[in-house]
Amino acid sequence: MTQHELPTVLGDLVFVTHRLTRLAAAVTGSTESPAVWRTLGVLRDLGPMRLGELARVSRVTQPTTTKIVNALDERGWIRRIADSSDARAWLISADQRGLAALDAWRAELGRALAPTFADLDDAELDILADVVEIVRARLERAGDAASTGVVA
């Protein structure tokens, strides 16, 4: 591989992870909207934010984000915090119960997908773990870009 092929590899990675996400949802049989988990993940990764910012970063319309936030609030999975910079505004924050639900969903996804990858040998599993760490490190490095909506 050469640097010239990097855009193709990255495009393939994004598309294959979308396929993996769809497979995971199918094998779990979950009817939960992926937007719920994405919203909690954004709040976990980027911290408290205003509703409009959450909508922008999540790439969801503000009315849809309002519905998601209201549903999460009813479950006790988020908290509304007064914005110290503007007394009229609220920040949305993930609650510990929401983070626990997100962790449980992540574990369920892993268990559901394990049979698909059960035949990996140790070297392949090491490669997969390395890829996860490489992607995670790059995403954390791009965290500032994500908070501005450049990376969702």
GICORQUI-V155384 format. One record per backbone hydrogen bond with DSSP energy under -0.5 kcal/mol. CO is the residue of the C=O (numbers start at 1). NH is the residue of the N-H. If there is no record, write none. Layout:
BEGIN
((CO | NH) (CO | NH))
END
This chain:
BEGIN
((2 | 5) (3 | 6) (5 | 9) (6 | 10) (7 | 11) (8 | 12) (9 | 13) (10 | 14) (11 | 15) (12 | 16) (13 | 17) (14 | 18) (15 | 19) (16 | 20) (17 | 21) (18 | 22) (19 | 23) (20 | 24) (21 | 25) (22 | 26) (23 | 27) (24 | 28) (25 | 29) (25 | 30) (33 | 36) (33 | 37) (34 | 38) (35 | 39) (36 | 40) (37 | 41) (38 | 42) (39 | 43) (40 | 44) (41 | 45) (42 | 46) (43 | 47) (49 | 92) (50 | 54) (51 | 55) (52 | 56) (53 | 57) (54 | 58) (55 | 59) (55 | 60) (56 | 59) (61 | 65) (62 | 66) (63 | 67) (64 | 68) (65 | 69) (66 | 70) (67 | 71) (68 | 72) (69 | 73) (70 | 74) (71 | 75) (72 | 76) (72 | 77) (72 | 78) (73 | 76) (77 | 95) (79 | 81) (79 | 93) (81 | 91) (82 | 84) (83 | 86) (86 | 89) (89 | 83) (91 | 81) (92 | 49) (93 | 79) (95 | 99) (96 | 100) (97 | 101) (98 | 102) (99 | 103) (100 | 104) (101 | 105) (102 | 106) (103 | 107) (104 | 108) (105 | 109) (106 | 110) (107 | 111) (108 | 112) (109 | 113) (110 | 114) (111 | 115) (113 | 116) (113 | 117) (114 | 117) (114 | 118) (115 | 118) (117 | 120) (121 | 125) (122 | 126) (123 | 127) (124 | 128) (125 | 129) (126 | 130) (127 | 131) (128 | 132) (129 | 133) (130 | 134) (131 | 135) (132 | 136) (133 | 137) (134 | 138) (135 | 139) (136 | 140) (137 | 141) (138 | 142) (140 | 143) (142 | 145) (142 | 146) (143 | 147) (144 | 148) (145 | 148) (145 | 150) (145 | 151) (146 | 149))
END
